[in-house]
Amino acid sequence: MADIIHPSKDIVGSKSTLLTGKKIALGICGSVAASASPELARELMRNGADVIAVMTEAAQELISPMLMEWATGNPVVTSLTGELEHVALGGGVSGSADLVLIAPATANTIGKIAAGIDDTPVATLATTAIGAGIPIVVAPAMHGSMYRHIFVLDNIKKLRSIGVTVLPPDEAEGKAKIPSLKAIVDAVKSRLKEKDLVGRNFLITAGPTRSYLDAIRYLTNSSSGKMGLAVAEEAMLRGANVTLILGPSQVQLPNCRIVNVETTEEMLHAVTSELLSGPYDTLVMAAAPLDFKILKASNEKISSESEISMKLSPLPKIVKEARKLSPKLFIIGFKAEYGLNENDLKERAQARLDESDMDLIVANDLRRSDTGFESDTNEVYILDATGKAEHVPLSSKREVASRVLDSYVNRRSGVGSS
């Protein structure tokens, strides 16, 4: 029976492998936000993590340890015994957790950790992890008035001063609510991710552009901006400074400097202006700008009863203009095709890379619904100037972004280059 894998673990890595090989001790305290703990554990698992729940007595009165065992597929720590669970998970010994996540964290537990008090399994785990140098992420959840208490804020400041990541709660309806699942999972990824892009300055384009026919109608494409957003988030996670030039899009914006544009001409101007004024060493052209503009556009709304004839004029390639401005710039381009076989897709991408003097190009085929502009997944080939192609099978766009930046790091450091 010991070798049987718990059925709940069939979701491990289903969304990404960004946390594969990482063991996370999930401390759960006595807040009603504990109701979110099973789904939080599952989301960490979908990104590849192995999760072990550790619960206070108060937490066990709100949700069952049996529920957390179902969610994680692992036995739950509900008390400390002669097996020294706090040391096994947080002591920095063989098999210890790579990170301790306390979510939800009550004002009581935050205060205990800040004061070195360890009279619950979660507080003792945190105390041991701090002493062992294991990363800790804390996600507070409490009433708003408690969160604003001067001593609670002071305790949070103490924890941050020793390197504990304490996330800001979502303050709404008079409550300091637990941060979103995405915010918590992103914080975990950030603490565990190697900071191999520190000091790099990235300029990233994302989304579509438009060319207006009249005051309200325009030509565009269905690019969502999700791929460029994923690259921006992954680059920031790894320590890069990021500026995002974003066409019209409904994506959730990352916490970086953003330049909004509408047309290809505006995107070109934004890229060239940034390259002339900023110390950028890397350009990622993940946007899907229009290659043509409508000539003779009207400033008014054209009557729906009018016969319309459009003439299109080609627009300059942004990547070529960028290369002229910055000969030493590392450029990563994207090439989207439709209905090509693997060889033709790679050949066209290689031709575009050579023609535009890029360093890397990422090619994909849009014909499938799970690899299209608006999907959350993609399947790509990453090619370099030598003709070497790396296949990334169907994965989340965030994982694709990670693989692209892995290729970038390898080439910047000389690994795999010829």
Backbone torsions as a table, in degrees:
resi	resn	phi	psi	omega
1	MET	NA	-26.7	-175.4
2	ALA	-64.2	-26.2	-177.0
3	ASP	-90.2	-3.1	-179.0
4	ILE	-76.8	130.1	178.8
5	ILE	-84.3	130.1	-179.2
6	HIS	-59.6	133.1	-178.3
7	PRO	-56.1	-28.8	-179.1
8	SER	-66.5	-15.9	-179.0
9	LYS	-83.9	5.4	179.5
10	ASP	-69.4	-9.8	178.7
11	ILE	-92.4	-6.6	-175.8
12	VAL	-59.1	124.3	179.3
13	GLY	77.9	8.6	-176.9
14	SER	-70.3	-24.5	179.5
15	LYS	-100.0	-41.9	177.3
16	SER	-163.3	170.0	176.0
17	THR	-109.4	21.1	-174.8
18	LEU	-66.1	-21.9	178.0
19	LEU	-115.7	15.4	179.8
20	THR	-60.6	135.3	-179.6
21	GLY	83.8	0.1	-179.0
22	LYS	-102.2	133.5	176.3
23	LYS	-104.2	126.8	-177.3
24	ILE	-119.4	124.5	173.4
25	ALA	-90.1	116.3	-176.6
26	LEU	-99.4	105.5	177.7
27	GLY	-85.0	128.0	-176.5
28	ILE	-119.8	124.6	-177.8
29	CYS	-107.4	175.3	-172.7
30	GLY	-81.4	64.7	173.9
31	SER	-120.7	150.3	177.2
32	VAL	-60.4	-19.9	176.8
33	ALA	-67.0	-8.5	174.5
34	ALA	-60.2	-19.6	177.7
35	SER	-62.4	-20.4	178.9
36	ALA	-88.2	-7.9	-174.1
37	SER	-63.0	-41.3	178.0
38	PRO	-59.1	-44.6	-179.2
39	GLU	-69.7	-34.4	175.7
40	LEU	-61.9	-45.9	178.1
41	ALA	-59.7	-42.4	-178.8
42	ARG	-65.7	-37.3	179.9
43	GLU	-67.8	-39.6	174.8
44	LEU	-61.3	-40.7	179.1
45	MET	-66.2	-39.3	178.5
46	ARG	-60.8	-24.5	176.9
47	ASN	-93.7	10.4	171.5
48	GLY	106.6	-7.3	-172.6
49	ALA	-78.0	154.7	167.9
50	ASP	-101.2	124.4	-171.6
51	VAL	-116.7	129.8	174.5
52	ILE	-118.3	121.0	-178.1
53	ALA	-85.3	139.5	174.6
54	VAL	-126.6	123.8	-170.6
55	MET	-122.2	140.2	170.5
56	THR	-77.3	165.5	177.6
57	GLU	-61.9	-38.7	179.3
58	ALA	-64.5	-38.0	178.9
59	ALA	-64.1	-36.7	-178.4
60	GLN	-67.9	-19.3	176.0
61	GLU	-78.9	-15.0	-177.8
62	LEU	-101.1	-43.3	176.3
63	ILE	-133.7	150.7	-175.2
64	SER	-79.2	138.2	171.7
65	PRO	-57.1	-29.8	178.4
66	MET	-63.5	-36.4	177.7
67	LEU	-63.7	-42.6	179.8
68	MET	-69.6	-31.2	175.0
69	GLU	-67.2	-39.6	174.6
70	TRP	-61.5	-45.4	-175.2
71	ALA	-63.7	-40.8	-173.1
72	THR	-97.3	-23.1	-174.8
73	GLY	77.0	11.8	-179.7
74	ASN	-126.4	151.7	173.2
75	PRO	-58.9	148.3	-176.1
76	VAL	-102.8	137.5	176.2
77	VAL	-86.6	114.8	180.0
78	THR	-113.7	-13.7	176.1
79	SER	-157.5	160.0	179.8
80	LEU	-94.8	131.7	-175.5
81	THR	-124.5	-169.2	178.0
82	GLY	-66.4	-8.6	176.3
83	GLU	-80.5	-2.8	176.3
84	LEU	53.0	55.5	-176.9
85	GLU	-57.4	-36.3	-178.4
86	HIS	-66.4	-33.8	177.8
87	VAL	-77.5	-40.8	-179.8
88	ALA	-60.6	-35.5	-178.9
89	LEU	-93.8	-36.6	-171.4
90	GLY	-120.0	9.2	-174.4
91	GLY	-93.6	2.8	-179.9
92	GLY	72.4	18.2	178.3
93	VAL	-91.2	174.7	178.3
94	SER	-57.5	128.6	-179.2
95	GLY	88.2	0.3	178.2
96	SER	-64.7	162.5	174.6
97	ALA	-65.7	147.8	174.4
98	ASP	-80.0	-22.1	-178.6
99	LEU	-156.6	144.3	173.2
100	VAL	-106.5	123.4	177.5
101	LEU	-114.5	121.7	177.5
102	ILE	-108.4	106.4	-174.2
103	ALA	-155.0	112.7	3.0
104	PRO	-82.0	152.7	175.3
105	ALA	-111.0	121.8	179.1
106	THR	-83.3	165.6	175.5
107	ALA	-60.6	-35.8	179.7
108	ASN	-61.1	-49.7	-178.2
109	THR	-68.9	-39.3	177.5
110	ILE	-59.7	-43.5	178.8
111	GLY	-63.9	-41.6	179.4
112	LYS	-63.1	-45.1	-179.3
113	ILE	-62.9	-43.2	-179.4
114	ALA	-64.4	-28.1	-178.9
115	ALA	-96.3	-0.7	-179.4
116	GLY	75.5	20.7	178.2
117	ILE	-89.6	133.8	-175.7
118	ASP	-135.3	66.5	-176.9
119	ASP	-105.6	13.7	172.0
120	THR	-133.7	160.9	178.5
121	PRO	-57.6	-37.3	-178.2
122	VAL	-71.6	-46.1	179.8
123	ALA	-63.3	-40.3	178.9
124	THR	-66.4	-40.6	175.6
125	LEU	-58.2	-45.9	-179.2
126	ALA	-63.9	-43.4	179.5
127	THR	-60.4	-43.5	179.9
128	THR	-66.3	-42.0	-178.8
129	ALA	-65.3	-39.5	178.0
130	ILE	-61.2	-44.0	179.2
131	GLY	-65.8	-29.5	-179.0
132	ALA	-89.7	-6.2	179.9
133	GLY	77.9	20.7	177.6
134	ILE	-80.5	135.5	179.9
135	PRO	-59.7	142.4	179.8
136	ILE	-129.5	133.4	173.7
137	VAL	-119.5	130.6	-178.0
138	VAL	-119.4	130.2	178.6
139	ALA	-117.8	98.9	-176.1
140	PRO	-68.2	151.6	173.0
141	ALA	-153.9	118.9	-177.5
142	MET	-168.9	178.0	175.2
143	HIS	-68.8	149.3	-176.6
144	GLY	-58.4	-38.9	-179.2
145	SER	-66.8	-32.4	176.6
146	MET	-68.6	-42.3	-178.8
147	TYR	-64.1	-31.5	-178.4
148	ARG	-85.0	-4.1	178.4
149	HIS	-60.2	134.0	-173.9
150	ILE	-59.6	-35.0	-179.2
151	PHE	-75.8	-33.1	175.2
152	VAL	-63.9	-46.4	178.3
153	LEU	-62.3	-36.2	178.4
154	ASP	-67.3	-39.1	177.7
155	ASN	-64.8	-39.4	176.8
156	ILE	-63.5	-41.3	177.7
157	LYS	-62.0	-40.1	177.8
158	LYS	-61.1	-45.0	-179.4
159	LEU	-63.5	-44.0	179.3
160	ARG	-63.5	-32.3	-177.3
161	SER	-68.0	-21.2	178.3
162	ILE	-104.0	13.6	173.3
163	GLY	97.0	5.3	176.1
164	VAL	-77.7	132.4	175.9
165	THR	-83.5	113.3	176.0
166	VAL	-111.0	113.4	-176.3
167	LEU	-75.8	146.1	173.1
168	PRO	-70.7	135.2	178.8
169	PRO	-73.6	166.2	172.7
170	ASP	-87.1	105.9	-176.7
171	GLU	-86.5	113.4	-179.3
172	ALA	-158.2	147.3	176.2
173	GLU	55.6	33.7	179.1
174	GLY	76.3	8.1	-178.0
175	LYS	-115.2	151.9	168.3
176	ALA	-100.7	83.7	-171.0
177	LYS	-76.9	154.4	179.4
178	ILE	-57.6	139.2	178.7
179	PRO	-58.1	163.5	-179.3
180	SER	-63.9	157.6	177.1
181	LEU	-56.5	-41.7	-179.4
182	LYS	-61.6	-44.2	-178.9
183	ALA	-62.9	-39.9	-179.5
184	ILE	-69.1	-47.3	-179.1
185	VAL	-63.7	-40.1	177.7
186	ASP	-62.7	-37.9	178.9
187	ALA	-66.1	-38.8	176.6
188	VAL	-63.3	-46.7	178.8
189	LYS	-59.2	-41.8	-177.8
190	SER	-62.4	-43.6	-179.1
191	ARG	-68.0	-29.3	-176.5
192	LEU	-94.5	-14.1	-176.2
193	LYS	-79.6	138.7	175.4
194	GLU	-66.5	131.5	-178.7
195	LYS	-87.6	70.5	-174.8
196	ASP	-92.2	4.5	178.2
197	LEU	-118.0	15.0	177.7
198	VAL	-60.9	131.6	-179.4
199	GLY	90.5	-9.9	177.5
200	ARG	-85.8	141.6	179.7
201	ASN	-114.2	110.8	-174.8
202	PHE	-102.9	134.1	168.3
203	LEU	-112.1	119.4	-173.0
204	ILE	-124.9	132.9	174.0
205	THR	-105.4	148.2	-178.0
206	ALA	-152.6	154.6	174.5
207	GLY	88.2	-179.9	179.3
208	PRO	-90.4	177.4	166.3
209	THR	-128.2	171.3	-177.3
210	ARG	-127.7	153.5	167.4
211	SER	-130.0	119.7	-171.1
212	TYR	-81.7	136.0	173.2
213	LEU	-88.1	-42.1	175.8
214	ASP	-146.8	-158.1	-173.8
215	ALA	-66.6	-23.4	-176.3
216	ILE	-128.6	-15.6	-177.0
217	ARG	-103.0	145.5	-178.9
218	TYR	-153.5	160.9	173.6
219	LEU	-95.4	134.5	179.7
220	THR	-155.6	-168.7	172.2
221	ASN	-133.6	179.9	-172.2
222	SER	-94.2	17.8	177.7
223	SER	-58.3	133.7	-178.7
224	SER	-95.5	-20.0	-174.9
225	GLY	87.9	0.9	-174.9
226	LYS	-64.5	-37.0	-178.0
227	MET	-68.5	-44.5	178.3
228	GLY	-64.4	-38.3	177.6
229	LEU	-62.7	-41.6	179.5
230	ALA	-62.7	-39.7	178.0
231	VAL	-65.6	-42.2	179.7
232	ALA	-62.4	-45.4	-179.2
233	GLU	-64.8	-42.0	-179.4
234	GLU	-67.2	-40.3	178.8
235	ALA	-63.2	-42.4	178.4
236	MET	-65.5	-39.6	178.9
237	LEU	-57.9	-32.9	-177.3
238	ARG	-93.8	8.6	170.7
239	GLY	101.9	3.2	-177.8
240	ALA	-77.8	154.1	168.3
241	ASN	-88.7	127.2	-170.8
242	VAL	-125.5	133.4	165.8
243	THR	-116.6	128.8	-177.8
244	LEU	-109.8	122.0	173.4
245	ILE	-99.1	113.4	-166.6
246	LEU	-119.4	124.3	172.0
247	GLY	-77.5	178.6	-177.9
248	PRO	-55.2	121.3	-173.2
249	SER	-158.6	154.5	178.1
250	GLN	-107.9	13.9	-178.3
251	VAL	-68.1	154.6	175.0
252	GLN	-73.3	122.2	-169.9
253	LEU	-78.9	140.1	177.4
254	PRO	-77.5	167.4	-179.5
255	ASN	-86.2	71.2	178.0
256	CYS	-144.8	175.2	178.1
257	ARG	-71.2	129.3	-175.6
258	ILE	-124.3	133.8	174.2
259	VAL	-113.8	114.2	-179.3
260	ASN	-88.1	136.0	178.1
261	VAL	-136.5	165.9	177.0
262	GLU	-118.7	-47.5	-173.1
263	THR	-102.1	166.3	176.1
264	THR	-63.5	-38.6	178.6
265	GLU	-61.5	-40.4	178.6
266	GLU	-67.2	-38.0	178.2
267	MET	-66.2	-42.1	177.1
268	LEU	-60.5	-45.6	179.9
269	HIS	-62.7	-41.0	-179.5
270	ALA	-64.9	-42.8	-179.9
271	VAL	-63.9	-48.8	-177.7
272	THR	-66.4	-38.5	178.9
273	SER	-63.6	-43.1	179.5
274	GLU	-64.8	-41.8	-178.8
275	LEU	-66.8	-31.7	179.4
276	LEU	-77.1	-27.3	-174.2
277	SER	-105.5	-20.9	-173.8
278	GLY	-113.4	159.2	-179.4
279	PRO	-87.2	57.5	-176.2
280	TYR	-81.2	138.3	174.2
281	ASP	-112.3	-9.1	-176.5
282	THR	-141.6	132.4	174.6
283	LEU	-119.5	128.4	176.1
284	VAL	-115.8	111.2	-178.5
285	MET	-94.1	77.2	-179.6
286	ALA	-93.0	-3.6	179.2
287	ALA	-73.3	165.4	175.1
288	ALA	-121.2	69.9	-178.2
289	PRO	-70.2	147.7	176.5
290	LEU	-62.9	141.8	177.5
291	ASP	-87.6	-12.2	-176.8
292	PHE	-133.2	154.2	173.4
293	LYS	-121.8	152.9	178.2
294	ILE	-82.5	124.4	176.0
295	LEU	-82.3	152.5	176.5
296	LYS	57.6	53.3	176.0
297	ALA	-74.9	149.1	178.8
298	SER	-94.1	143.0	175.9
299	ASN	-82.6	-6.5	179.4
300	GLU	-116.3	173.3	176.8
301	LYS	-79.2	123.8	179.1
302	ILE	-75.1	136.4	179.9
303	SER	-59.7	140.1	179.7
304	SER	-69.7	-12.3	179.1
305	GLU	-93.6	-3.4	-178.9
306	SER	-82.7	146.7	172.5
307	GLU	-81.3	131.5	-174.6
308	ILE	-116.2	132.6	173.9
309	SER	-126.4	125.7	-177.8
310	MET	-109.8	141.0	172.2
311	LYS	-118.8	129.1	-176.6
312	LEU	-106.4	142.9	179.2
313	SER	-121.8	136.7	-179.5
314	PRO	-66.5	146.9	178.7
315	LEU	-106.3	153.2	179.1
316	PRO	-65.1	150.2	177.3
317	LYS	-79.6	121.3	-176.7
318	ILE	-60.6	-41.0	-176.6
319	VAL	-63.7	-35.1	179.1
320	LYS	-68.8	-39.6	178.3
321	GLU	-66.8	-36.4	178.7
322	ALA	-64.8	-41.3	-179.8
323	ARG	-65.1	-37.0	177.5
324	LYS	-61.5	-40.1	-178.2
325	LEU	-73.0	-36.4	-172.6
326	SER	-132.9	85.9	-177.9
327	PRO	-59.9	-28.0	-177.0
328	LYS	-96.8	1.4	-179.4
329	LEU	-65.0	133.4	173.4
330	PHE	-83.1	119.3	-174.4
331	ILE	-115.3	127.7	173.9
332	ILE	-112.2	120.7	-179.8
333	GLY	-110.1	166.7	176.3
334	PHE	-125.6	139.8	-179.0
335	LYS	-128.9	109.5	179.6
336	ALA	-101.3	127.9	177.4
337	GLU	-123.2	177.8	-178.6
338	TYR	-139.9	120.6	172.1
339	GLY	76.1	26.6	179.3
340	LEU	-100.6	151.3	171.7
341	ASN	-77.8	172.2	-173.4
342	GLU	-58.5	-46.0	-177.1
343	ASN	-64.5	-45.0	-179.6
344	ASP	-65.0	-38.8	178.9
345	LEU	-60.4	-46.8	-178.8
346	LYS	-68.6	-36.9	179.0
347	GLU	-64.1	-43.9	179.5
348	ARG	-67.0	-39.2	178.5
349	ALA	-65.0	-42.0	179.5
350	GLN	-63.6	-39.6	178.6
351	ALA	-63.7	-40.8	178.8
352	ARG	-66.6	-40.3	178.4
353	LEU	-61.3	-47.2	-178.8
354	ASP	-65.6	-43.4	-177.7
355	GLU	-63.4	-38.2	-175.3
356	SER	-95.8	-1.6	179.4
357	ASP	57.9	47.1	175.3
358	MET	-89.4	167.5	178.8
359	ASP	-96.9	-35.8	175.9
360	LEU	-139.4	150.4	172.7
361	ILE	-138.5	142.4	-178.2
362	VAL	-113.6	118.2	-174.7
363	ALA	-112.0	138.8	173.9
364	ASN	-147.4	163.6	-179.4
365	ASP	-110.3	127.2	-174.2
366	LEU	-88.4	2.9	-171.5
367	ARG	-69.1	-27.8	-179.7
368	ARG	-87.2	144.5	-178.8
369	SER	-66.9	-24.1	-178.6
370	ASP	-90.9	4.2	175.6
371	THR	-127.9	11.0	-176.7
372	GLY	-80.4	178.5	-177.9
373	PHE	-55.2	-44.3	-171.1
374	GLU	-91.4	-1.2	-178.8
375	SER	-78.6	163.6	176.7
376	ASP	-93.6	-1.8	-179.0
377	THR	-124.1	166.6	179.5
378	ASN	-157.7	157.4	171.4
379	GLU	-130.8	124.8	-170.0
380	VAL	-137.6	166.7	167.9
381	TYR	-120.6	132.9	177.7
382	ILE	-106.2	118.5	-176.1
383	LEU	-117.5	148.2	175.4
384	ASP	-120.1	-176.5	-173.8
385	ALA	-67.3	-19.2	179.2
386	THR	-81.5	-8.9	-176.5
387	GLY	91.8	-1.2	178.0
388	LYS	-69.0	133.0	-178.3
389	ALA	-121.9	129.7	176.4
390	GLU	-109.1	124.7	-178.9
391	HIS	-90.1	128.8	172.5
392	VAL	-111.6	107.6	-178.8
393	PRO	-64.3	172.4	-175.8
394	LEU	-50.5	119.7	-175.6
395	SER	-148.2	168.8	173.2
396	SER	-63.8	152.1	179.9
397	LYS	-63.1	-28.7	176.4
398	ARG	-66.4	-39.5	178.2
399	GLU	-70.8	-37.5	174.8
400	VAL	-58.4	-44.3	178.4
401	ALA	-59.2	-40.8	179.0
402	SER	-62.7	-42.1	179.8
403	ARG	-67.8	-37.5	177.5
404	VAL	-62.8	-44.2	-179.3
405	LEU	-72.3	-28.4	171.7
406	ASP	-61.2	-44.5	178.2
407	SER	-62.5	-40.0	177.4
408	TYR	-60.5	-48.8	-179.1
409	VAL	-61.5	-42.4	179.8
410	ASN	-61.2	-40.5	-178.8
411	ARG	-75.7	-33.8	177.1
412	ARG	-67.8	-29.0	-179.7
413	SER	-95.1	-0.4	177.2
414	GLY	90.4	-1.4	-179.5
415	VAL	-77.8	128.0	176.9
416	GLY	79.4	1.5	178.6
417	SER	-90.0	161.7	180.0
418	SER	-137.0	NA	NA
